[in-house]
Amino acid sequence: MSRIRVHTPSFFAPGKLALVVAMLGAGWAAAFALAGGGQTGATAREEKPPVLEAIFPAVPTLPANHLKFYLYFSEPLARGDVFRHFSLTDLDSGKLVPEPFREVELWDETGTRLTLWFHPGRQKPGVNLNVEIGPILEEGKRYQLTVSGEWRSERGVPLSEPVSKEFTAGPMDNTQPDPARWVLTSPRSQTPGDALHIHFDEPLDRALVLSCFTVRLAGSPSSTTPLDLVSEYDPEAQTLLLHPSKPETHWSPGGYILIVRTVLEDLAGNSLARPFNLDLSTPSGTIRNEETIEFPFQVN
């Protein structure tokens, strides 16, 4: 009769490996099994899979010199060699676009947002990779960005299925965002939760637009923020809303200053500070050395 002994060392945490030793006939055999609370690979696959919740920009047309995507996941994904899970297909030819990505992992502090860059060297006209391999996108063509369903979470559970985003490449954008063309609509002081609306002249980088705007009272120190504000960005409407975090809170009447960091970019990497394709021999566009610009507005 075979006897089975399971030895779980005290330094093994639940879910880790325990040593299973079996006496089979005249000999001993050893195998590994999961200790208390652990799960087999089959059980892990039955768990709720991670979800790729959104890919931004969400707009259907991107400039031919578009730079980056933001991928939002429901939980942290496994790191290391992640770029084998991405592909870009030219839908007009049916062929994969070769070497489109800048293979540097850029996660946010939560581990749930990945910034996926097209290689800037291929998107910037006149530099080596752009000349040798060619640009990644061509105006007028349709493309599909695909994320493999085999990518696993840190728990070891794969995405349930591949996720794709289709888009069309529009004209190249070599023009900086123009704050002079922005339209500010002030909130109403007696309306709880009312928002300051900022309408832009073009779609902007989502992560930056949500972090580059603050508000202070006119005449107060630059570090003073009168309200705890929440930012919401609608890329199709090209509008940012800044409203109180608590719906019952309202703005007080008076003068305010909207402060914008000049690192703010459009989808092609043109910032308020300088254009992405900056040619020092024939300078064009606006060069701003200041870190912020300010816009006064009034709440009545």
MARKOL-417373 format. One record per atom (N, C-alpha, C, O): residue in one letter; x, y, z. Coordinates in steps of 0.05 Angstrom, whole numbers, plus 32768, in hexadecimal, padded with zeros to 4 digits. Layout:
! MARKOL-417373
AXYZ/...
! end
This chain:
! MARKOL-417373
M80117FE88000/M800080008000/M801280198000/M8024801B8010/S800C802B7FEE/S801C80447FEC/S801580578003/S7FFD8059800A/R80288064800D/R802480798022/R802C80948018/R80418096800B/I801C80A8801D/I802280C38013/I802880D5802B/I801880D6803E/R803E80E3802B/R804480F68040/R804781128033/R80558115801E/V803A8125803E/V803C81408034/V804B81518049/V804281538060/H8061815D8041/H8070816D8053/H806F818A804A/H807881918034/T8064819B805B/T806281B88055/T807481C78068/T806C81CB807F/P808C81D08060/P809E81DE8073/P809081F7807E/P807F82038071/S809881FF8096/S808C821680A3/S809082308094/S808082438098/F80A582318084/F80AB824A8076/F809B824D805C/F809E8260804D/F808A82388055/F807A8239803D/F806082488043/F805282408056/A805A825C8034/A8040826A8037/A802A825B8028/A8031824C8016/P8011825E802F/P7FFB82528021/P7FFD82598003/P8004826F7FFC/G7FF882457FF2/G7FF982497FD6/G801482447FCA/G801782447FB1/K8029823E7FDB/K804482387FD2/K8047821A7FCF/K8034820B7FD3/L805F82117FC7/L806281F57FC1/L806881E57FDB/L807781EE7FED/A805C81CE7FDD/A806381BB7FF2/A806F81A37FE5/A806A819D7FCE/L807E81947FF4/L808B817C7FEA/L807A81647FF1/L8074815F8008/V807281557FDC/V8062813E7FE0/V807481267FDC/V808081227FC6/V807781157FF0/V808880FD7FEF/V807780E47FF1/V806880E18004/A807980D37FDD/A806880BB7FDD/A807A80A27FDE/A808F80A17FD0/M8072808F7FEE/M808080767FEE/M807180637FDD/M805A805A7FE3/L807C805C7FC6/L806F804B7FB3/L807F80317FB1/L809580307FA6/G8073801C7FBA/G808180037FBA/G809A80047FCB/G8098800B7FE3/A80B07FFE7FBF/A80C97FFD7FCE/A80D880187FCD/A80ED801B7FDA/G80CE802B7FBD/G80DE80437FBA/G80CE805C7FC2/G80B6805B7FC7/W80DD80727FC3/W80D1808C7FCA/W80D0809D7FB1/W80E2809D7FA0/A80BB80AC7FAE/A80B880BF7F97/A80B180DA7FA2/A80A280DC7FB6/A80BB80EF7F96/A80B5810A7FA0/A80A8811A7F8A/A80AE81177F72/A8095812B7F92/A8088813D7F7F/A808181567F8D/A808181577FA5/F807B816B7F7E/F807381847F8A/F805481877F87/F804981807F72/A804881927F9B/A802C81997F9A/A802881B37FA7/A803981BD7FB6/L801181BF7FA3/L800B81D97FAF/L800281D57FCC/L7FF281C37FD2/A800D81E57FDE/A800581E37FFA/A7FEA81F07FFF/A7FDE81FA7FEC/G7FE181EF8018/G7FC681F7801F/G7FBE82128013/G7FCD82258014/G7FA682138008/G7F9C822B7FFC/G7FA582307FE0/G7F9C82437FD3/G7FB7821F7FD5/G7FC282227FBB/G7FAE82187FA6/G7F99820C7FAC/Q7FB5821D7F8C/Q7FA482157F76/Q7FB582097F60/Q7FCC82117F5C/T7FAA81F67F52/T7FB881EB7F3B/T7FB681FD7F24/T7FA682107F24/G7FC681F77F0E/G7FC482087EF6/G7FA882077EEB/G7F9E821C7EE1/A7F9A81F07EEC/A7F7F81EE7EE1/A7F6C82007EF0/A7F5B820D7EE4/T7F7082017F0B/T7F5E82127F1B/T7F63822F7F15/T7F50823F7F14/A7F7D82377F12/A7F8482537F0C/A7F76825C7EF3/A7F6D82737EF1/R7F76824A7EDF/R7F6A82527EC5/R7F4C82567EC7/R7F4082657EB7/E7F40824A7EDC/E7F23824D7EE0/E7F1D82677EEF/E7F05826E7EF1/E7F3182747EFA/E7F2C828D7F09/E7F2482A37EF6/E7F2782A17EDD/K7F1982B87F01/K7F1182CF7EF1/K7F2982DB7EE4/K7F3D82E27EF2/P7F2982DE7EC9/P7F4182E77EBC/P7F4583057EBF/P7F3183137EC4/P7F5D830F7EBC/P7F61832D7EBB/P7F5383387EA2/P7F4E832A7E8F/V7F4E83527EA3/V7F40835F7E8D/V7F5083777E84/V7F5983877E94/L7F5383797E69/L7F5D83927E5E/L7F4583A57E5B/L7F3583A27E48/E7F4383B87E6D/E7F2A83C77E70/E7F2883DD7E5B/E7F1183E47E53/A7F3E83E87E52/A7F3D83FE7E3F/A7F5884027E31/A7F6D83FD7E3D/I7F57840C7E18/I7F6E84147E0A/I7F6984317E01/I7F5584377DF4/F7F7B84437E09/F7F79845F7E01/F7F9184677DF0/F7FA7845C7DF5/P7F8E84797DDD/P7F7784887DD6/P7F6084777DCB/P7F6584627DBE/A7F48847F7DD0/A7F3084707DC7/A7F26847B7DAC/A7F14846E7DA0/V7F3084917DA2/V7F26849D7D8A/V7F2D848B7D72/V7F42847D7D73/P7F1D848A7D5D/P7F2184777D47/P7F37847F7D33/P7F41846E7D24/T7F3F84987D33/T7F5484A27D21/T7F6B84AE7D31/T7F6684BF7D42/L7F8384A47D2C/L7F9B84AE7D3A/L7FAE84BA7D25/L7FAE84B17D0E/P7FBD84CE7D2D/P7FD184D97D1A/P7FE584C47D12/P7FEC84B27D21/A7FEF84C77CFA/A800284B37CEF/A801C84B37D00/A802B849F7CFF/N802184C87D0F/N803984C97D21/N803084C67D3E/N803D84D07D50/H801A84B77D42/H801184B17D5D/H802784A37D6D/H803784947D62/L802884A87D88/L803F849E7D98/L803884877DAB/L804884757DAE/K802284897DBA/K801F84757DD0/K8002846F7DD6/K7FEF847F7DD0/F7FFE84577DE1/F7FE4844E7DEB/F7FE6844A7E09/F7FFC84457E14/Y7FCF844B7E17/Y7FCD84447E33/Y7FBA842D7E35/Y7FA4842D7E2B/L7FC484177E42/L7FB483FF7E46/L7FAD83FC7E64/L7FBF83FC7E74/Y7F9483FA7E6A/Y7F8B83F87E86/Y7F8183DC7E8B/Y7F6F83D27E7D/F7F8C83CF7EA0/F7F8583B47EA7/F7F7783B37EC2/F7F7A83C57ED2/S7F68839E7EC6/S7F59839B7EDF/S7F6B83947EF6/S7F6383977F0E/E7F83838A7EF1/E7F9683827F05/E7FB283817EF9/E7FB483827EE0/P7FC783807F09/P7FE283807EFE/P7FE783677EEC/P7FDF83517EF3/L7FF4836C7ED5/L7FFB83567EC3/L8019834F7EC8/L8028835F7ED2/A802083377EBF/A803B832D7EC2/A804E833F7EB2/A804783467E9B/R806583457EBD/R807883577EB0/R808F83467EA4/R8093832E7EAA/G809E83537E92/G80B483467E85/G80AC83397E6B/G809A83297E6A/D80B983417E55/D80B383367E3B/D8096833A7E33/D808A83287E27/V808B83517E3A/V806E83557E35/V8069835B7E17/V805283587E0E/F807D83647E08/F8078836D7DED/F807283577DDA/F8069835C7DC3/R8077833E7DE2/R806F83277DD1/R805183247DD0/R804683167DBF/H804383327DE2/H802683317DE3/H801883477DD2/H800083487DD0/F802883587DC5/F801D836D7DB5/F802483697D97/F8039835F7D90/S801183717D86/S801683727D6A/S800783897D5D/S7FF283917D68/L801183927D47/L800383A77D37/L8000839E7D1B/L801483977D0E/T7FE8839D7D11/T7FE283927CF6/T7FD983A97CE4/T7FC883B97CEB/D7FE483A97CCC/D7FDA83BB7CB7/D7FC283AD7CAB/D7FC583997C9C/L7FAA83B77CB0/L7F9283A97CA7/L7F8E83AA7C89/L7F80839A7C7E/D7F9A83BE7C7C/D7F9783C07C5F/D7FA783AB7C51/D7F9F83A17C3C/S7FBF83A47C5C/S7FCF838F7C4F/S7FCD83747C5D/S7FD4835F7C52/G7FC483747C76/G7FC2835C7C86/G7FDC83537C92/G7FDE833E7C9E/K7FF183647C90/K800B835D7C9A/K8011836B7CB5/K800683807CBA/L8022835E7CC5/L802B836A7CDE/L803E83817CD8/L804F837F7CC6/V803C83967CE7/V804F83AC7CE6/V806883A47CF5/V8066839D7D0D/P808083A47CE9/P8098839B7CF7/P80A283AF7D0C/P80A283C77D07/E80A983A57D23/E80B783B47D38/E80AA83CF7D3E/E80B783E47D3C/P809083CF7D44/P808383E97D48/P808783F57D64/P8083840E7D67/F808E83E57D78/F808C83EE7D94/F80A883F57DA0/F80BC83E97D99/R80A784087DB2/R80BF840E7DC2/R80BD83FB7DDA/R80AC83FD7DEB/E80D083E87DDB/E80CD83D27DEE/E80D983D97E09/E80ED83CE7E12/V80CB83EB7E16/V80D183F37E31/V80B783F37E41/V80A484007E3A/E80B683E37E57/E809E83E17E66/E809A83F97E78/E80AC84007E88/L808484067E75/L807E841E7E84/L8063841B7E92/L804E841F7E86/W806484127EAB/W804B840D7EBB/W804784247ECF/W805A84317ED7/D802E842A7ED6/D8029843D7EEA/D802D84307F06/D803484197F07/E802984407F1B/E803084367F36/E801D84207F3F/E802484117F51/T8006841D7F33/T7FF384087F3A/T7FF983EE7F2C/T7FEF83D97F33/G800983EF7F17/G800F83D87F07/G7FF883CF7EF5/G7FF883B97EEA/T7FE483E17EF1/T7FCD83DA7EE1/T7FCB83EB7EC7/T7FBA83E67EB7/R7FDC83FE7EC4/R7FDC840E7EAB/R7FF7840C7E9E/R800C84137EAA/L7FF784037E85/L801084017E75/L801084177E60/L7FFC841A7E51/T802684257E5D/T802984387E47/T803884297E31/T804F84227E34/L802A84267E1A/L803684177E03/L803E842C7DEE/L802C84387DE2/W8058842E7DE9/W806284427DD6/W806784367DBB/W807184207DB9/F805E84447DA6/F806A843F7D8C/F8087844A7D8E/F808D845C7D9D/H8099843D7D7E/H80B584467D80/H80B884627D75/H80B384677D5D/P80C084757D86/P80C384917D7D/P80D684947D66/P80D384A67D55/G80EB84837D65/G80FE84857D4F/G80F2847F7D34/G80FD84877D1F/R80DC84707D33/R80CE846B7D1A/R80B9847F7D14/R80B184827CFD/Q80AF848D7D29/Q809A84A07D25/Q80A584BD7D20/Q809684CF7D19/K80BF84C07D25/K80CB84DB7D22/K80D984DC7D06/K80ED84CF7D02/P80CF84ED7CF4/P80DA84EE7CD9/P80F884F57CD9/P810185067CE8/G810784E67CC8/G812384ED7CC3/G813784E07CD5/G814F84E27CD0/V812E84D27CEB/V814184C57CFC/V814684A87CF2/V8138849F7CDF/N815A849A7CFD/N816484827CF1/N814E846D7CEB/N814B84647CD5/L813F84657D00/L812B84507CFD/L811584587CE9/L810B84477CDA/N810D84717CEA/N80F9847B7CD7/N810284787CBB/N80F284727CA9/V811C847D7CB6/V8127847B7C9B/V812C845E7C93/V812684567C7C/E8137844E7CA6/E813F84337C9F/E8128841F7C9D/E8127840F7C8B/I811484217CB0/I80FE840E7CB0/I80E5841B7CA5/I80D4840E7C9A/G80E284357CAA/G80CA84447CA1/G80B8844A7CB8/G80BC843F7CCE/P80A5845C7CB5/P809284627CCA/P8080844B7CD1/P807C84397CC0/I8076844B7CE9/I806484357CF2/I804984377CE4/I803E84237CDB/L803E844F7CE3/L802384547CD8/L802584647CBE/L803684757CBB/E8012845E7CAC/E8010846E7C94/E7FF4847A7C92/E7FE0846C7C96/E7FF384937C8C/E7FD984A17C8A/E7FC584927C78/E7FCC848A7C62/G7FAD84907C82/G7F9884837C72/G7F9584657C76/G7F80845A7C6F/K7FA984587C82/K7FA7843B7C86/K7F9984347CA0/K7F9984457CB3/R7F8E841C7CA1/R7F8184127CB9/R7F9383FE7CC8/R7FA283EE7CBB/Y7F9283FF7CE2/Y7FA483EE7CF2/Y7F9583E17D09/Y7F7F83EA7D11/Q7FA183CB7D13/Q7F9583BD7D2A/Q7FAB83B77D3E/Q7FBE83A97D39/L7FA883C37D56/L7FBA83BC7D6D/L7FAD83A57D7C/L7F9683A67D84/T7FBD83907D80/T7FB283787D8D/T7FC383707DA5/T7FDB83717DA5/V7FB583697DBB/V7FC183607DD4/V7FBA83427DD7/V7FA2833B7DD7/S7FCE83317DD9/S7FCA83147DDB/S7FBA830C7DF3/S7FBD83177E09/G7FA882F97DF0/G7F9982EE7E06/G7FAA82DC7E18/G7FA082D37E2D/E7FC382D67E10/E7FD482C47E20/E7FE382D37E36/E7FEF82C67E47/W7FE282ED7E36/W7FF082FD7E4A/W7FE382F77E65/W7FCA82F87E68/R7FF382F07E79/R7FE982E97E93/R7FEC82FF7EA8/R7FFD83117EA6/S7FDA82FE7EBB/S7FDC83107ED2/S7FF283077EE5/S7FFE82F27EE1/E7FF783177EF9/E800B830F7F0D/E800282F67F1C/E801282E87F28/R7FE782F07F1C/R7FDD82D87F28/R7FE182BF7F16/R7FDD82A87F1F/G7FE982C47EFD/G7FEE82AE7EEB/G7FD682A77EDA/G7FD582937ECC/V7FC182B97EDA/V7FA982B47ECB/V7FA982C47EB1/V7FAE82DC7EB2/P7FA582B77E9A/P7FA782C67E80/P7F8E82D77E7B/P7F7982D27E86/L7F9282EC7E6A/L7F7B82FA7E60/L7F6882E77E52/L7F7282D37E46/S7F4F82EB7E53/S7F3C82D87E49/S7F3D82D57E2A/S7F3882C07E1F/E7F4582EB7E1C/E7F4582EB7DFF/E7F5683027DF5/E7F5B83157E04/P7F5E83017DDC/P7F6D83197DD1/P7F5B83317DD0/P7F43832F7DCE/V7F6883497DD3/V7F5983627DD2/V7F6683737DBC/V7F7F83757DBA/S7F55837F7DAB/S7F5F838E7D94/S7F5383AA7D94/S7F3D83AF7D9D/K7F6383BD7D89/K7F5983D87D83/K7F5F83DE7D66/K7F7683DD7D5E/E7F4B83E57D57/E7F4F83ED7D3B/E7F4E840C7D39/E7F3F84197D47/F7F5E84177D28/F7F5F84337D23/F7F69843A7D08/F7F7584297CFA/T7F6484527CFF/T7F6E845C7CE5/T7F8384717CEA/T7F8184817CFC/A7F9984717CDA/A7FAD84857CDD/A7FA5849E7CCD/A7FA1849C7CB4/G7FA484B47CDA/G7F9D84CD7CCD/G7FB684DC7CC5/G7FCC84D17CC6/P7FB484F57CBE/P7FCB85067CB7/P7FDE85087CCF/P7FD585077CE6/M7FF7850D7CCA/M800B85127CDF/M8004852C7CED/M7FFA853E7CE1/D800A852C7D07/D800485447D17/D801F854F7D21/D802B85447D33/N802885657D15/N804085727D1E/N803B858D7D2B/N804E859D7D2E/T802285917D33/T801A85AB7D3F/T801685A77D5D/T800885957D65/Q802085B97D6D/Q801C85B97D8A/Q7FFF85C07D91/Q7FF285CE7D82/P7FF585B57DA8/P7FDC85BF7DB2/P7FDD85DD7DB6/P7FF285E87DBF/D7FC885EB7DB0/D7FC886097DB1/D7FB586127DC7/D7F9C86137DC3/P7FBF86197DDF/P7FAE86227DF5/P7F9C863A7DEE/P7F87863E7DFA/A7FA5864A7DDA/A7F9586627DD3/A7F7B86597DC6/A7F68866A7DC4/R7F7986417DBD/R7F6186377DB0/R7F4F86267DC4/R7F3A861D7DBC/W7F5986237DDC/W7F4886157DF0/W7F3186267DF9/W7F33863F7DFA/V7F1B86197E00/V7F0486277E0A/V7EFE861E7E27/V7EF986067E2B/L7EFE86317E39/L7EF8862B7E55/L7EDB86347E5B/L7ED3864A7E55/T7ECC86227E68/T7EB186287E71/T7EB086267E8F/T7EB486107E9A/S7EAC863C7E9D/S7EAD863C7EBA/S7E96862D7EC7/S7E80862D7EBC/P7E9B86217EDE/P7E8586147EEC/P7E7386297EF9/P7E7B86407EFC/R7E5C86217F01/R7E4986327F0F/R7E4C862F7F2D/R7E4C86187F37/S7E4D86447F3B/S7E5386437F57/S7E3D86367F68/S7E43862B7F7D/Q7E2486387F5F/Q7E0E862E7F6F/Q7E0686127F67/Q7DF186087F70/T7E1586067F55/T7E0D85EB7F4B/T7E2185D77F56/T7E3885D67F4E/P7E1885C67F6A/P7E2A85B27F76/P7E36859F7F60/P7E2885967F4F/G7E50859B7F62/G7E5D85887F50/G7E6185927F34/G7E6B85837F23/D7E5B85AC7F2F/D7E5F85B67F14/D7E7C85B77F0C/D7E8E85B97F1E/A7E8385B47EF2/A7E9E85B07EE9/A7EA885C87ED9/A7E9985D57ECB/L7EC285CC7EDA/L7ED085DE7EC8/L7ED585CD7EAF/L7EE185B87EB0/H7ECB85D87E97/H7ECF85CA7E7E/H7EE685D77E6F/H7EE785EF7E6C/I7EF885C67E65/I7F0E85D07E54/I7F0D85C17E3A/I7F1385A97E39/H7F0685CF7E25/H7F0485C27E0A/H7F1D85C87DFA/H7F2585DF7DF7/F7F2A85B37DF1/F7F4485B57DE3/F7F4185B77DC5/F7F2C85B17DBA/D7F5785BF7DB8/D7F5785C17D9B/D7F5D85A77D8D/D7F5C85A67D75/E7F6585927D9C/E7F6C85787D91/E7F6C85647DA7/E7F6E856B7DBE/P7F6B85497DA0/P7F6D85357DB5/P7F8985367DC2/P7F9D853B7DB5/L7F8985317DDD/L7FA285327DEC/L7FA885187DF9/L7F9785067DFB/D7FC185157E02/D7FCA84FD7E10/D7FBA84F97E2A/D7FBA850B7E3B/R7FAD84E27E2C/R7F9A84DE7E42/R7FA884E07E5E/R7F9E84EF7E6F/A7FBE84D27E62/A7FCA84D27E7C/A7FD484EE7E84/A7FD184F67E9B/L7FDE84FD7E71/L7FE885177E77/L7FD1852B7E7C/L7FD3853C7E8E/V7FBC85297E6C/V7FA7853C7E6F/V7F9985397E8A/V7F8D854C7E95/L7F9A85217E95/L7F8E851C7EB0/L7FA085247EC7/L7F9885247EDE/S7FB9852B7EC0/S7FCC85327ED6/S7FD9854E7ED3/S7FE785567EE5/C7FD3855C7EBE/C7FE185757EB9/C7FD1858E7EC0/C7FDB85A57EBC/F7FB9858B7ECB/F7FA885A27ED1/F7FA385A57EEF/F7F9B85917EFC/T7FA785BC7EFA/T7FA085C37F16/T7F9285DE7F16/T7F9485ED7F03/V7F8585E47F2C/V7F7785FD7F2F/V7F7E86097F4A/V7F8085FB7F5E/R7F8186247F4B/R7F8586327F64/R7F75864B7F64/R7F6C86557F4F/L7F7086567F7C/L7F6386707F7E/L7F7586867F74/L7F8D86867F78/A7F6986997F66/A7F7986B07F5C/A7F8386C07F75/A7F7486C57F87/G7F9D86C77F74/G7FA986D67F89/G7FB386C57FA0/G7FBE86D07FB4/S7FB086AA7F9E/S7FBA86997FB3/S7FD4868C7FAA/S7FDA868C7F93/P7FE386807FBD/P7FFC86727FB5/P7FF7865C7FA1/P7FE186517FA0/S800B86577F90/S800786447F7B/S800186287F84/S7FF686177F76/S800886227F9D/S800386077FA8/S7FE786047FB4/S7FDF85EE7FBC/T7FD786197FB4/T7FBD86187FC0/T7FA8860E7FAD/T7FA4861A7F97/T7F9A85F87FB3/T7F8485EE7FA3/T7F6A85F17FB3/T7F6885E57FC8/P7F5786007FA9/P7F3F86067FB8/P7F2D85EE7FBB/P7F1E85EC7FCF/L7F2D85DB7FA8/L7F1B85C57FA9/L7F2A85AB7FA3/L7F3F85AB7F95/D7F2085957FAD/D7F2A857B7FA5/D7F1C85747F8B/D7F04856D7F8B/L7F2B85757F75/L7F1E85727F5B/L7F2485577F4F/L7F39854B7F54/V7F12854E7F3F/V7F1485357F30/V7F15853C7F12/V7F05854D7F09/S7F27852F7F03/S7F2985347EE6/S7F1B851D7ED6/S7F1F85067EDC/E7F0C85257EC2/E7F0085127EAF/E7F05851C7E93/E7F0185337E8D/Y7F0F850A7E82/Y7F1785127E67/Y7F0685037E53/Y7F0484EA7E54/D7EF985127E40/D7EEA85067E2A/D7EFA850C7E11/D7EF985227E06/P7F0884F77E06/P7F1984FC7DEF/P7F0A85037DD6/P7F1385127DC5/E7EF284F77DD2/E7EE384FC7DBA/E7ED885197DBA/E7ED885267DA5/A7ED185237DD2/A7EC8853F7DD4/A7EDF85527DD8/A7EDC856A7DD7/Q7EF885467DDC/Q7F1085567DE1/Q7F0C856A7DF8/Q7F1485817DF6/T7F00855F7E0D/T7EF885707E24/T7F0185637E3E/T7EFD854B7E43/L7F0C85747E50/L7F13856C7E6B/L7F0085797E7E/L7EFA85917E7C/L7EF6856A7E91/L7EE485747EA6/L7EF385737EC1/L7EFE855E7EC8/L7EF385897ECF/L7EFE858A7EEA/L7EE785917EFD/L7EDC85A77EFC/H7EE0857E7F0D/H7EC985827F1F/H7ED085797F3B/H7EE285687F3F/P7EC285837F50/P7EC7857A7F6C/P7EC4855C7F6F/P7EB285507F63/S7ED685507F7F/S7ED485337F84/S7EBB852B7F92/S7EB185157F8F/K7EB0853D7FA2/K7E9785387FB0/K7E8085467FA1/K7E80855E7F9F/P7E6C85377F97/P7E5785437F87/P7E48855A7F95/P7E3D856B7F87/E7E4785597FAF/E7E38856E7FBD/E7E4885887FC0/E7E3D859D7FC9/T7E6285887FB9/T7E7285A07FBB/T7E6F85B27FA3/T7E6C85A97F8D/H7E6F85CC7FA8/H7E6D85DF7F92/H7E8485F37F93/H7E9185F77FA8/W7E8A86007F7D/W7E9F86157F7C/W7E95862E7F89/W7E7D86357F87/S7EA7863C7F96/S7EA086567FA2/S7EA4866B7F8D/S7EB686697F7C/P7E9386807F8D/P7E9786967F7A/P7EB286A37F7D/P7EBD86A57F94/G7EBE86AC7F67/G7ED786B97F68/G7EE986B37F51/G7EE186A57F3E/G7F0286BD7F52/G7F1586B97F3D/G7F2786A07F42/G7F2F869B7F59/Y7F2D86927F2D/Y7F3E867A7F2F/Y7F53867B7F19/Y7F51868A7F05/I7F68866A7F1C/I7F7D86677F08/I7F7F86497F01/I7F8286387F12/L7F7C86437EE7/L7F8186297EDD/L7F9F86277ED6/L7FA986377EC6/I7FAC86137EE1/I7FC9860F7EDC/I7FCD85F67ECC/I7FC485E17ED3/V7FDC85F97EB6/V7FE185E37EA4/V7FFF85DE7EA1/V800E85F17E9B/R800885C57EA5/R802485BF7EA1/R802A85BC7E84/R801B85B17E74/T804185C77E7B/T804785C87E5F/T805185AE7E54/T805885AC7E3C/V805385997E64/V805A857E7E5A/V804285717E4D/V8044855C7E40/L802A857E7E4F/L801285737E42/L8017856F7E24/L802185817E17/E800F85577E1A/E801485507DFE/E7FFA85487DEF/E7FE685417DFC/D7FFC854A7DD5/D7FE7853E7DC4/D7FEF85217DBE/D800285177DC9/L7FE085147DAC/L7FE584F87DA7/L7FFF84F27D98/L800884DC7D97/A800A85077D8C/A802385047D7D/A803C850D7D8C/A8052850F7D81/G803885137DA6/G804F851B7DB6/G805685397DB5/G806A85417DC1/N804685497DA7/N804B85667DA7/N804085717DC1/N8029856E7DC8/S8052857E7DD1/S804A85897DEB/S804585A77DE9/S804B85B47DD5/L803B85B27DFF/L803885CF7E01/L805485DC7E00/L805685F37DF8/A806885CD7E0A/A808385D87E0C/A809185D97DF1/A80A085EC7DEB/R808D85C47DE0/R809C85C27DC6/R808F85AD7DB5/R8083859B7DBF/P809385AF7D9A/P8089859A7D88/P809B85817D8B/P80B285837D92/F808F856A7D85/F809E85517D86/F80B485507D71/F80CB85487D77/N80AE85587D59/N80C285587D43/N80CF85747D43/N80C985847D31/L80E185787D55/L80EE85927D58/L810785927D48/L811A85847D4E/D810885A27D33/D812085A57D22/D812D85BF7D2A/D812485D57D24/L814485BD7D37/L815285D57D41/L815D85E67D2B/L816285FE7D2F/S816285DA7D13/S816D85E97CFD/S815785FB7CF0/S815D86117CE6/T813E85F27CF1/T812886027CE7/T811286027CFB/T80FD85F57CF7/P811586107D11/P8102860F7D27/P80E686187D1F/P80E3862C7D10/S80D286097D28/S80B686117D23/S80A786097D3C/S80B085FA7D4D/G808F86147D3E/G807F860F7D56/G808786227D6C/G809686357D68/T807C861C7D84/T8080862D7D9B/T8091861E7DAF/T808C86077DB6/I80A6862C7DB9/I80B786217DCE/I80B1862F7DE7/I80B586487DE9/R80A886217DFC/R80A2862C7E16/R80B586217E2A/R80B886097E2D/N80C386337E38/N80D6862A7E4D/N80C886287E68/N80D3861B7E7A/E80B286367E6C/E80A486357E85/E809786197E89/E808F860C7E76/E809586117EA3/E808985F77EA9/E806B85F77EA9/E805F85E27EA5/T805F860E7EAD/T8042860F7EAD/T803886287E9F/T8047863B7E9B/I801F86287E96/I801286407E8C/I7FF786427E9C/I7FED862E7EA5/E7FED865B7E9E/E7FD6865F7EAF/E7FBF866D7EA0/E7FC4867D7E8D/F7FA786667EA7/F7F8F86727E9B/F7F7C867B7EB2/F7F73866A7EC2/P7F7686947EB3/P7F63869D7EC8/P7F4686977EBF/P7F4086987EA7/F7F3586917ED2/F7F18868F7ECC/F7F0886977EE4/F7F1286987EFB/Q7EEF869D7EE0/Q7EDE86A87EF5/Q7EC686957EFA/Q7EBA868B7EE7/V7EC086917F13/V7EA886827F1B/V7E9486957F27/V7E9A86A47F3A/N7E7C86967F1C/N7E6786A87F25/N7E5186987F33/N7E3D86A47F3D/
! end
